[in-house]
């Protein structure tokens, strides 16, 4: 809660014009949006105007004023971000001032007669300003700060065909600026702003909207385009607002029509709505508030607020209760986004402030709360809120005052309190007599303090001391006792002494200002910043986190305990926020901030000076420090022992759930003035007006530490905690205009609220002894010392006290003490109900709720039932309280099983109060109206008959029909039976009157079973069995129908009737047909339907009913009788239905016979049959027989080429090798690889690798790697060597790469060496293979060397190649074509074409089938043929393939071997 304190701006001329008799006039004032400078214009006749700049402290800034002689300022316009102001003058001049460097310059002016500036507006970021003149000309200027005074240039200009009146800015799809962006922009020059991409984006989307005197609305783009987008027909446009978030343009005309215009694509306008406002233009004002609301006034005492978002409106007005006169009217408006406050100046020189309260359930106009009037003194002409601080500038024309919000000053001392009620007004209140006295002071107080007889008020320079006069025979009054000059930050008064904090010392002075004692703090403790007093004790807190306690009862103040360094004990301590001292002077409670940003620690701390221990309660955890320690210790012991939670741990958890307040921070706190153990602390929501606030009550002692006693909601009528004197707690009242205070609250004047402690409700008038006993009882209950609690209340005789303690037991859930209290109260029924609930083992919440009901605490009982989820009991409780609407809501949402019962009980209640129509409605909702409504209306037959005729419910109509029949009115009964569709009663009446045909028609048309059964009985009694059987059948009374059919030999109907009846009737009917020749097929069918499969099959076998057998066997499975299965299988085998025979043999566990039959008759072995033939391990105990069976199934699958199933069965039999062979036959590479990896057997690895070699491994690197991997895993080095030889051959044959071939053969040689290390049986063969590989590798390396020598010594290389060509052994390892290709190329190079041709012929002779194009370049062949004039070499070979030229041979593609091979090769 706060109060506005006024301070006049210091312009150096206030002395001259304070009385308003000077010719000085303040015409305009405007705050800068980001820097907080206030520009104020001052005009003097015959001199001119000047513009001065002021700070938030109301002091004139160091910036030079803007002056212009013989001219008047017409308009002020700050740039929205940068410290630049544009001013227009009545001479038509526009002066631009760069505030930071005091540079200003004028825009060029043509000085025409109609050149007056009508309006101007800056762009958002760049230094562009749009200036609109009265003649309709529009110019967009760009301002450049060149550090020499400034420059300007026209970007675009244009004209509208009418006079201009107003302007607004429109930015579509712009990017909003953060605070840090604003700071950065302020620090940079305008030429740097131009380079920002963000600025370019905003610039491109920014345009201006201008309103004209003839009703036109124009849009002006930065490219110079001007377009009329709308026209107001009635009059001139005088105000424009653009709401960016809604893309909405508001236009106000001079006739006060408000147009809502929606902007759509391409700047098209669509008029949404047009509304006529009341009033006339000169007196009408309208401003935008809260981004989507309008505030309007018309020179009256009220303001209309229109919520555009929710389409709601309401009015707020001046009220005499807030010190406004009935004739006062509003002159001007302003709104603060920071404070969410709407302000208005009045004719009587007052400021009205409406603060917005964010409460959804309030009415719209009730959301704005009027504050106390702030007196200015003269008619207010203009007001303006600062956009970055809570400062309101108020202008009366000859003076400007800055109103700053200051926290309200207050103090309470036992039976007296003082509260600031105005900027220079205090209210003294006597709490016992409820008297109050207003004190008007001459200073703006910075602090107040009160003791039993004196009041101290001070500001920065003076202290005023007042004596309080409050004798028994006189009214409350004060008189000034003394005042003296003293610069203090805090003051307390004790008897005739004044303790003052002055800079770095505490001085104790007399009332005349004489210093009696000086208390200095050591340098390590810092300077004193806070002081608190209680009785004769004072507590001093210092800047470095130290606390001292002094005793003032002696002549000189004496320190009682050693100084306590809080900063060393408390984590993250920065500085104190509040401190309070208890009555005995031995405990100090305090809150503190954890950083310089005023972030408050979420908890309350208490220093016990006697034990030198600091205790705390943490809002985040909901636990005290002691509870946190116990919880941690308990968690550690439970983790070690794995035991369940102890009772202490469960209690801590319950308290933690109750007291945990993660979204709250501590507010004010105070100690009780009578009990030094009792501490009260506010818990305020982090976001004001968001959630409810709470009060925490705490007991603190040296013996038991800090214990939470209660948590209760803070009253909505209260604002700030002021003090506590059991049984009362005092608050400063909230300005919420609410008069609905609760029974335990009382207003003291218009500033103070007194509330009774919850545990003292009903005991507020008790004597001090009872109060003390109750406090002791509460304390011992809190610390769980029950014996001491009983002692504390032992001698209390007051029944009210016992009842109150019983109420406390509801809160503490101590039922043992509750029983004692009920006994002392004589409340026998309550004790009986509680004991019954305890005996039934109800949850503790239910037991406590029963106690609460007996004590009349119905709200608490409801909350308890709700907390344990017993919504049925909540429903019942609400019903007993006649809160039926709430009961229905609970029943519909949580207790739907009792919803109809709730309607029924409500109907009974309505019936008891003779609300017949409503009772009928609720009986209908409960579904009991068929009986209850006739019962209720039975004594009112006419109403009953009218209800029956009105309602269409069959139950009511049936009741009325029965009633009519009982009275002998058969005709009416027949009619209402028909209405009710009670066809049984209709048929019954018709049969009684022998109207059989009509009865048959009704029974057939309705299909009513009861009616048909009645007709069946009728026809049976009248010896008509056919009709009786038919109607019994329609009634589904098949037993009766069967009985009659058998008695009357209706053989054709018995089977169908038996099928309809089912059960034993099927068997009896089957037996019946079995004894009748020619009807055995029906008997078999009925036995089958009855589930007697054996009997049905036996009868079918005996009577050769093959179709029936086929049908019955479809229902046989493995659970059927094995003998039946074998017999059926044999039957199907003999009838060549082998598939069914095999399946039945499998069901009968004749697996081997089934498999033999599959092989013999080639019965398809699908997956389902294979699974049926696969026995579980429990069915065949001999594992070898089971394995043999599985292998037989696999062999059968292989025989049928079903290799996958075969592999599966081989695997189940444990024969993985045959499983792999089956997979190899399937050719499923993926499964083969997977199975080999899963099997991990040598033979399987070899099989898999051998299979992979059958694929196109030459083109697939992954296959090559897999082959190599499998052979390595199998240690099959001989196979791996063969694979490497194949790789070498591929390199030679396909790629002519002898280097890689040699590498591959080396790998093969290493594999042979590894194979020889294992002493194989074929060692001799391997050694021969090794020798062969050595020879091959040698030949290849020699050939490679020859090709290398060829580059250096071709002659020697050719000689060696000729020797190679003649060696047959070498030609086995080196392709002859490769040898001859080198020699042929050499001779061609030497132009020895005949020799080259001769070599070609030799090659063809030695290998007639050779393809020359694979070895000899086509170009070389053409050269030989051309030089020797031959047609072609290729004469004998036909259909030779089109091979690539020599480039193919030289640029071979490399084969991608595995990592190991590539490493070895390279």
Secondary structure, 3 states (H helix, E strand, C coil): CEEEEEEECECCCHHHHCCCCCCCEEEEEEECCCCCCEEEEEEECCCEEEEEEECCCCEECCCCCEEEECCCEEEEEECCCCCEEEEEECCCCEEEEEHHHCEEEECCCCCCCCCCEEEEEECCCCCEEEEEECCCEEEEEEEECCCCCCEEEEEEEEECCCCEEEEEEEECCCCCCCHHHHHHHHHCCHHHHCCCHHHHHHHHHEEEEEEECCCEEEEEECCCCEEEEEECCCCCEEEEEEECCCCEEEEEECCCEEEEEEEEHHHEEEEEEEEECCCCHHHCEEEEECCCEEEEECCCCEEEEEECCCCEEEEEECCHHHCCCCCCCEEEEEEECCCCEEEEEECCCEEEEEEECCCCCCCHHHHEEECCCEECCCCCCEEEECCCCCEEEEECCCCEEEEEEEECCEEEECCEEEEEEECCEEEEEECCCCEEEEEECCCCCCEEEECCCEEEEECCCEEEEEEEECCCCCCCEEEEEEEEECCCCEEEEECCEEEEEECCEEEEECCCCCEEEEEECCHHHCCEEEEEEECCEEEEEECCCEEEEEECCCCCCEECCCCEEHHHHCCCCCEEEEEEECCCCCEEEEEEECCCCCCECCEEEEEECCCCEEEEEECCCCEEHHHHHHHHHHHHHHHHHCCCCCHHHHHHHHHHHHHCCCCEEEEEEEECCCCCCEEEEEEEECCCCCCCCEEEEEEEECCCEEEEEEEEECCCCEEEEEEEECCEEEEEECCCCCCCCCCCEEEECCCEEEEECHHHCCCCCCCHHHHHHHHHHHHHHHCCCHHHHHHHCCCCCCHHHHHHHHHHHHHHCCHHHHHHHHHHHCCHHHHHHHHHHHHCCCCHHHHHHHHHHHCCCHHHHHHHHHHCCCHHHHHHHHHHCCCHHHHHHHHHHCCHHHHHHHHHHHHHHHHHCCCHHHHHHHHHHHCCHHHHHHHHCCCCHHHHHHHHHHCCCHHHHHHHHHHHHHCCCHHHHHHHHHHCCCHHHHHHHHHHCCCHHHHHHHHHHHCCHHHHHHHHHHHHHCCCHHHHHHHHHHCCCHHHHHHHHHHCCCHHHHHHHHHHHCCHHHHHHHHHHHCCCCCHHHHHHHHHHCCCHHHHHHHHHHCCCHHHHHHHHCCCCCCCCHHHHHHHHHHHHHCCCHHHHHHHHHHCCCHHHHHHHHHHHCCCCCHHHHHHCCCCCCCCCCHHHHHHHHHHHHHHHHHCCCHHHHHHHHHHCCCHHHHHHHHHHHCCHHHHHHHHHHHCCHHHHHHHHHHHHCCCCCCCHHHHHHHHHHHHHCCCHHHHHHHHHHHHHHHHHHHCCHHHHHHHHHHHHHHHHHHHHCCCCCHHHHHHHHHHHHHHHHHHHHHHHHHHHHCCCHHHHHHHHHHHHHCHHHHHHCCHHHHHHHHHHHHHHCCCHHHHHHHHHHHHHHCCCCCHHHCCCHHHHHHHHHHCCCCCCCCCCCCCCCCCCHHHHHCCCCCCCCHHHHHHHC
